[in-house]
Amino acid sequence: MADAIVSVPASARPGEVVEIRALVRHPMETGFRHTQTGERIPRNIITQFECSYLGAEVFRATLHPSITANPMLVFALRATFSGRIEFRWSGDNGFSVTESATISVA
């Protein structure tokens, strides 16, 4: 089971650039490893991360097998209006996690 942790400032001034942090817990298996009996361990990674602010996409990342378990992404966002920031991770085997946070701009 995966769960997400996001860090979004509760408030910002109009036009202020704020730091956004998004982490999802996920074991991440590259698909390159083998068991002790020689069987390949199936790939199980997060392949996409998307963030939208007020319904518009503001950040997207494509992830590959070399990414760490429990990946944390940090990026900047210019706060323009109060509203919802939505986060979505998706990956192999139907993996999908969503999280959201609200920022107040005044």
Order of alpha helices (4+ residues) and beta strands (2+ residues): beta-beta-beta-beta-beta-beta-beta-beta
